Every structure is written in structure tokens, then in C-alpha cells.
Amino acid sequence: MYKSLIKPILFRLPPEVSHTLGLQYIRWAPKFKTKSPKENILATDICGVKLSSPIGLAAGFDKNCYAIGGLYDLGFGFVVGGTITLNARSGNAKPRLIRVPSDSSLINSLGFPNKGISAAIKNLELKRNSKIPNIFVSISGNSLDEIITCQKMITNICTLIEINISSPNSLGLRRFHQKESLERLIQTLNDLKTCPLFLKIPPLFTSDVENKEVLNLIETANLNSIDGLVTSNSHPVSTNQLAVGTGGLSGAPLLEKTLKTVSRVKELTPDKMPIIACGGISNANQVWTSIAAGASAVQLYSSFVYEGPALPKTIGHDLKRMLKKRSMKSVAEIQGPAPIIN
């Protein structure tokens, strides 16, 4: 139904308008509850946090944690709200979001538009007594104090916090790409934490050559006991279609580099450190390949925009079939090439 009716209508509208309408639909559309299976072959554990599946929604879709419950109902194993900053931000000048349907990608220069941490907390407080299994939130800021204040304000209602120091659309974040600044940030966050902390890092491969700055970030995060890594953020690109002239590319073109990055990060970090793969993932085969490369879970974004609300359940259904075809009893057993399913 989404592809035949809703998608053509939404895609005739400006991207941000259609996004807002889609989010409203997800929040308010009738939900049809299904019974949870007694044994869930997709169950995943990340730092002791129990997930119904390894298929998550990346930060940026629900910036103010407005429709978390509706997004979970679509079949995601986890949903990352935000990215949230301490104070409300209007974001960068428009146009700041463009679709590239020819390769199922997006380019954005949004710059963290959100209503601020207090508004997000109000939205999340409304969800605490519901059946939402976990609350994952992405936070960021241009200074140590801003990020630490965000953590202090929101940590008691979160299951996991993702620290975004890597958005190519917020230049102030580059200060945390310096070893001393990142060390101080992680150490201070760790002293205050009440839930796992993940760091969302920049792309390791924006070309065929490894980014030495990102390698240093990974090493610093590892040495300072970050709980996990999300790899990676959108890839910086230049385009005159955006008001600011630059933005972040996401979607299908990133898949090959995402898989390459996951494999490399796995080599550089302890076995116990979970990696969440993000970038270009759109089907169960790619989820399997990401996990086989070393990821514990994945995040979707652009593929969800293009394929619609049925995508997470479709991927979950196909991933179950793949596991059963290999006689595997859990996601943790995934290895080798993905099996072919009809």
C-alpha cells in the first residue's frame, strides 16, 4: 500500500514536508498488535540490553522522540531518537535535504534541527509507562559542557545513549576529533553514565584510503572504555543543490564502504565491543553480511524512507528464513555468506 498509494503522494512534496507527514502517520496510524513468539530467533543482546531484533532505526528520523512507540510497532528492534542538543536549534538554511532516487540515496545539511533536550524528555516521559522495550537516544553539542549537560538530564530515562561527534553538517563537532578533547569527553561521560554509551564515528573510508583521523578516534575510544561504536555517519559531499553547499550522503552508495569499515573496526577493537553498522543497508542479505563482517546490529535510514513502513518487518521475516535455512538458532551464530532464499 505504501508504494502504490502513499509513497507517490509523499514524494511529490518537498522532502522535509513529506518527512513530517510520514512521522505523523506513524505516530497516529492504527496499530494492529501481534503476539510475540515464545522463542525469538532474532533476539539480540548489546551490552546487556535485550533487543527483539538487530534491525534498528538510525538517529535523524524522529529528532524529537515524537513517534518512538509507532516506530517500534513497525518492527524495529531498536529506535534511536534525536539527535538532540541542549537547546532548540533551527538547523541550517534551506534547501537542506534532497532525494537522489536514481541510487536510493539522500543528501542532507540539516544541522540538528530539534526542539532541545527538555522537549525530548517530555516526549519520552510519556512513553516510559508504555510497552516500549528500550529508549535509545542520540545527543550532541558543540562543547563538552553542552554534551555533558544533555547526558545528565536524559540518562535516567535512557537504555542507551549514542554520542554523535561525527555529523558532517555541524562543524563545531570537529573539536572532538582531537585526541585530548575526545579523551576528556569520554572520561567525563563514563564518570556519570547509568547506561551504555556508544560513539557514532565519521566514515573510515570516504575514498579507497583509510582516514587516519578516524583511526585515531577509534583508538582513543577503545583506550577510554567506550561501550560500543556506530559506524558510520553520512559521507561528506559538496553540491550546489544545498544552501550551504555541502552535506552528508546516505543510502545505497555507502554499502560497500560500510561493510569494509565494519570489518576494519572489528580488527581494531576488542571482541566484546559491539559495533552497529550504519550506511546503505536495505535488505536481509545486507543485514546478514554486516553481522558476518563483525557488526552486532544495524541501523536503517534512507532505505526506510524509500521503501516505507513495511521494511523492518520484511527484513526481519527474511532474516528468520535465512537463519532457519542455515539451521542457526540465533543472530549471534551468523557467519559466512548469506544463504539464498526464494
Secondary structure as UniProt FT lines:
FT   HELIX           2..6
FT   HELIX           7..10
FT   TURN            11..12
FT   HELIX           15..28
FT   TURN            41..42
FT   STRAND          44..46
FT   TURN            47..48
FT   STRAND          49..51
FT   STRAND          55..57
FT   TURN            59..60
FT   TURN            63..64
FT   HELIX           68..73
FT   TURN            74..75
FT   STRAND          78..84
FT   STRAND          97..100
FT   HELIX           101..103
FT   STRAND          105..108
FT   HELIX           117..125
FT   TURN            126..131
FT   STRAND          136..139
FT   HELIX           144..154
FT   HELIX           155..157
FT   STRAND          160..164
FT   TURN            168..169
FT   HELIX           171..177
FT   HELIX           179..192
FT   STRAND          197..201
FT   HELIX           212..223
FT   TURN            224..225
FT   STRAND          228..231
FT   STRAND          235..238
FT   TURN            240..241
FT   TURN            243..244
FT   STRAND          246..251
FT   HELIX           252..254
FT   HELIX           255..268
FT   TURN            271..272
FT   STRAND          275..278
FT   HELIX           284..293
FT   STRAND          297..300
FT   HELIX           302..307
FT   TURN            309..310
FT   HELIX           311..325
FT   TURN            326..327
FT   HELIX           331..333
//
